[in-house]
Amino acid sequence: MRAQVTDFALDRERIAAVRTHAGRIACTACVLAAGVFSCPLMAGLGLRAPLESERGCHIVY
């Protein structure tokens, strides 16, 4: 499936589904791997990571 993620649906502070333009996708686990574009999605979860876009570089935590 290919879809643009717009938000997450939470259940008791856990991600229960990923909201996309194609609809809601239920899940029990979620990996957020969108690079610098992860920041706006993480903000909706109350999370923050110091990511900057720069070609050829990455940060590993």
C-alpha positions, 0 to 999 in steps of 0.5 A, a space after each residue: 500500500 502506498 499512502 500519505 500519513 496524516 495523523 495517528 489514532 491513539 488508544 490509551 496513549 498508544 498508537 492504534 491506527 495510522 490515518 492516511 489519505 487512503 483511510 485508516 490502517 489499524 496497527 499494534 506497532 508503528 515505525 516512523 521512518 520519514 526522515 526530517 518529515 517525521 518531525 510534524 508527525 512526532 509533534 502530534 504524538 507529543 514527541 520531539 527529535 532534533 532532526 535537520 535535513 542535510 544530504 548524506 548525513 544522518 543521526 542515530 539515537 
